[in-house]
């Protein structure tokens, strides 16, 4: 999880997709994910942020990006140019 100023970013990486969550107090979301306690996640419209209690997570944005992989001489290269070697 990265933090720049008060807004935080939480990056979740799966085999086929990457999810970038922006908001505040995201540590609680990270903890719920690690404990397998999270049943859903959604962006909260800005007009409702004032209704959320202090210390509770507020999600401003969720971006889902497909990870495209290319096979190149026994390794996979993702869209970011990160190479993962495969034992053949």
ROMAR-92349 format. One record per residue (C-alpha): x, y, z; residue in three letters; residue number from 1. Coordinates in Angstrom, 3 decimals, m for minus. Layout:
<recs>
<rec><u>X</u><v>Y</v><w>Z</w><residu>ALA</residu><num>NUM</num></rec>
...
</recs>
This chain:
<recs>
<rec><u>0.000</u><v>0.000</v><w>0.000</w><residu>UNK</residu><num>1</num></rec>
<rec><u>1.373</u><v>3.406</v><w>m0.975</w><residu>UNK</residu><num>2</num></rec>
<rec><u>0.520</u><v>6.732</v><w>0.605</w><residu>UNK</residu><num>3</num></rec>
<rec><u>0.939</u><v>10.146</v><w>m0.964</w><residu>UNK</residu><num>4</num></rec>
<rec><u>m0.305</u><v>12.885</v><w>1.363</w><residu>UNK</residu><num>5</num></rec>
<rec><u>m3.592</u><v>11.913</v><w>2.961</w><residu>UNK</residu><num>6</num></rec>
<rec><u>m4.882</u><v>9.869</v><w>0.024</w><residu>UNK</residu><num>7</num></rec>
<rec><u>m3.700</u><v>6.281</v><w>m0.097</w><residu>UNK</residu><num>8</num></rec>
<rec><u>m3.443</u><v>3.745</v><w>m2.901</w><residu>UNK</residu><num>9</num></rec>
<rec><u>m3.886</u><v>0.004</v><w>m2.473</w><residu>UNK</residu><num>10</num></rec>
<rec><u>m2.776</u><v>m2.228</v><w>m5.362</w><residu>UNK</residu><num>11</num></rec>
<rec><u>m4.132</u><v>m5.763</v><w>m5.723</w><residu>UNK</residu><num>12</num></rec>
<rec><u>m2.546</u><v>m7.989</v><w>m8.359</w><residu>UNK</residu><num>13</num></rec>
<rec><u>m4.164</u><v>m11.147</v><w>m9.697</w><residu>UNK</residu><num>14</num></rec>
<rec><u>m3.149</u><v>m13.420</v><w>m12.581</w><residu>UNK</residu><num>15</num></rec>
<rec><u>m5.307</u><v>m11.658</v><w>m15.160</w><residu>UNK</residu><num>16</num></rec>
<rec><u>m6.094</u><v>m8.269</v><w>m13.590</w><residu>UNK</residu><num>17</num></rec>
<rec><u>m4.661</u><v>m5.510</v><w>m11.432</w><residu>UNK</residu><num>18</num></rec>
<rec><u>m6.903</u><v>m3.408</v><w>m9.180</w><residu>UNK</residu><num>19</num></rec>
<rec><u>m5.839</u><v>0.032</v><w>m7.933</w><residu>UNK</residu><num>20</num></rec>
<rec><u>m7.939</u><v>1.484</v><w>m5.104</w><residu>UNK</residu><num>21</num></rec>
<rec><u>m7.570</u><v>5.163</v><w>m4.137</w><residu>UNK</residu><num>22</num></rec>
<rec><u>m9.034</u><v>6.663</v><w>m0.975</w><residu>UNK</residu><num>23</num></rec>
<rec><u>m8.496</u><v>7.151</v><w>2.740</w><residu>UNK</residu><num>24</num></rec>
<rec><u>m7.907</u><v>4.724</v><w>5.644</w><residu>UNK</residu><num>25</num></rec>
<rec><u>m7.314</u><v>1.827</v><w>3.241</w><residu>UNK</residu><num>26</num></rec>
<rec><u>m5.321</u><v>m0.137</v><w>5.835</w><residu>UNK</residu><num>27</num></rec>
<rec><u>m8.621</u><v>m1.482</v><w>7.195</w><residu>UNK</residu><num>28</num></rec>
<rec><u>m9.541</u><v>m2.793</v><w>3.732</w><residu>UNK</residu><num>29</num></rec>
<rec><u>m6.117</u><v>m4.414</v><w>3.393</w><residu>UNK</residu><num>30</num></rec>
<rec><u>m6.585</u><v>m6.120</v><w>6.776</w><residu>UNK</residu><num>31</num></rec>
<rec><u>m10.062</u><v>m7.396</v><w>5.820</w><residu>UNK</residu><num>32</num></rec>
<rec><u>m8.672</u><v>m8.828</v><w>2.562</w><residu>UNK</residu><num>33</num></rec>
<rec><u>m5.844</u><v>m10.619</v><w>4.390</w><residu>UNK</residu><num>34</num></rec>
<rec><u>m8.313</u><v>m12.130</v><w>6.873</w><residu>UNK</residu><num>35</num></rec>
<rec><u>m10.688</u><v>m13.160</v><w>4.037</w><residu>UNK</residu><num>36</num></rec>
<rec><u>m13.435</u><v>m11.056</v><w>5.683</w><residu>UNK</residu><num>37</num></rec>
<rec><u>m14.208</u><v>m8.730</v><w>2.763</w><residu>UNK</residu><num>38</num></rec>
<rec><u>m17.453</u><v>m9.542</v><w>0.956</w><residu>UNK</residu><num>39</num></rec>
<rec><u>m17.619</u><v>m6.499</v><w>m1.338</w><residu>UNK</residu><num>40</num></rec>
<rec><u>m15.986</u><v>m3.241</v><w>m2.309</w><residu>UNK</residu><num>41</num></rec>
<rec><u>m17.338</u><v>m0.127</v><w>m4.027</w><residu>UNK</residu><num>42</num></rec>
<rec><u>m16.517</u><v>3.492</v><w>m4.720</w><residu>UNK</residu><num>43</num></rec>
<rec><u>m18.288</u><v>5.989</v><w>m2.472</w><residu>UNK</residu><num>44</num></rec>
<rec><u>m19.602</u><v>9.139</v><w>m4.170</w><residu>UNK</residu><num>45</num></rec>
<rec><u>m17.900</u><v>12.279</v><w>m2.839</w><residu>UNK</residu><num>46</num></rec>
<rec><u>m21.181</u><v>13.736</v><w>m1.555</w><residu>UNK</residu><num>47</num></rec>
<rec><u>m21.436</u><v>10.891</v><w>1.002</w><residu>UNK</residu><num>48</num></rec>
<rec><u>m17.899</u><v>11.155</v><w>2.423</w><residu>UNK</residu><num>49</num></rec>
<rec><u>m19.091</u><v>13.470</v><w>5.226</w><residu>UNK</residu><num>50</num></rec>
<rec><u>m21.436</u><v>10.713</v><w>6.472</w><residu>UNK</residu><num>51</num></rec>
<rec><u>m18.616</u><v>8.226</v><w>7.058</w><residu>UNK</residu><num>52</num></rec>
<rec><u>m17.235</u><v>8.136</v><w>10.617</w><residu>UNK</residu><num>53</num></rec>
<rec><u>m13.631</u><v>9.217</v><w>11.235</w><residu>UNK</residu><num>54</num></rec>
<rec><u>m11.224</u><v>6.301</v><w>10.885</w><residu>UNK</residu><num>55</num></rec>
<rec><u>m13.440</u><v>4.379</v><w>8.452</w><residu>UNK</residu><num>56</num></rec>
<rec><u>m12.319</u><v>3.651</v><w>4.862</w><residu>UNK</residu><num>57</num></rec>
<rec><u>m13.485</u><v>5.965</v><w>2.080</w><residu>UNK</residu><num>58</num></rec>
<rec><u>m12.925</u><v>4.749</v><w>m1.484</w><residu>UNK</residu><num>59</num></rec>
<rec><u>m12.615</u><v>7.512</v><w>m4.060</w><residu>UNK</residu><num>60</num></rec>
<rec><u>m11.743</u><v>5.405</v><w>m7.104</w><residu>UNK</residu><num>61</num></rec>
<rec><u>m11.327</u><v>1.792</v><w>m8.235</w><residu>UNK</residu><num>62</num></rec>
<rec><u>m9.425</u><v>1.099</v><w>m11.458</w><residu>UNK</residu><num>63</num></rec>
<rec><u>m9.339</u><v>m2.433</v><w>m12.908</w><residu>UNK</residu><num>64</num></rec>
<rec><u>m6.716</u><v>m3.146</v><w>m15.564</w><residu>UNK</residu><num>65</num></rec>
<rec><u>m6.345</u><v>m6.350</v><w>m17.551</w><residu>UNK</residu><num>66</num></rec>
<rec><u>m2.846</u><v>m7.830</v><w>m17.394</w><residu>UNK</residu><num>67</num></rec>
<rec><u>m1.820</u><v>m8.904</v><w>m20.876</w><residu>UNK</residu><num>68</num></rec>
<rec><u>0.964</u><v>m11.427</v><w>m20.993</w><residu>UNK</residu><num>69</num></rec>
<rec><u>3.264</u><v>m12.217</v><w>m23.900</w><residu>UNK</residu><num>70</num></rec>
<rec><u>5.306</u><v>m15.411</v><w>m24.078</w><residu>UNK</residu><num>71</num></rec>
<rec><u>8.941</u><v>m14.729</v><w>m24.965</w><residu>UNK</residu><num>72</num></rec>
<rec><u>11.602</u><v>m17.488</v><w>m24.887</w><residu>UNK</residu><num>73</num></rec>
<rec><u>10.415</u><v>m19.307</v><w>m21.753</w><residu>UNK</residu><num>74</num></rec>
<rec><u>9.224</u><v>m16.248</v><w>m19.845</w><residu>UNK</residu><num>75</num></rec>
<rec><u>6.112</u><v>m14.095</v><w>m19.584</w><residu>UNK</residu><num>76</num></rec>
<rec><u>6.277</u><v>m10.324</v><w>m20.018</w><residu>UNK</residu><num>77</num></rec>
<rec><u>3.345</u><v>m8.296</v><w>m18.691</w><residu>UNK</residu><num>78</num></rec>
<rec><u>2.098</u><v>m4.894</v><w>m19.891</w><residu>UNK</residu><num>79</num></rec>
<rec><u>4.511</u><v>m3.152</v><w>m17.481</w><residu>UNK</residu><num>80</num></rec>
<rec><u>7.489</u><v>m4.974</v><w>m18.975</w><residu>UNK</residu><num>81</num></rec>
<rec><u>7.944</u><v>m7.183</v><w>m15.897</w><residu>UNK</residu><num>82</num></rec>
<rec><u>9.382</u><v>m10.565</v><w>m16.857</w><residu>UNK</residu><num>83</num></rec>
<rec><u>8.402</u><v>m13.798</v><w>m15.067</w><residu>UNK</residu><num>84</num></rec>
<rec><u>10.467</u><v>m16.872</v><w>m15.893</w><residu>UNK</residu><num>85</num></rec>
<rec><u>8.767</u><v>m20.204</v><w>m16.466</w><residu>UNK</residu><num>86</num></rec>
<rec><u>10.444</u><v>m23.541</v><w>m15.819</w><residu>UNK</residu><num>87</num></rec>
<rec><u>9.859</u><v>m25.644</v><w>m18.930</w><residu>UNK</residu><num>88</num></rec>
</recs>
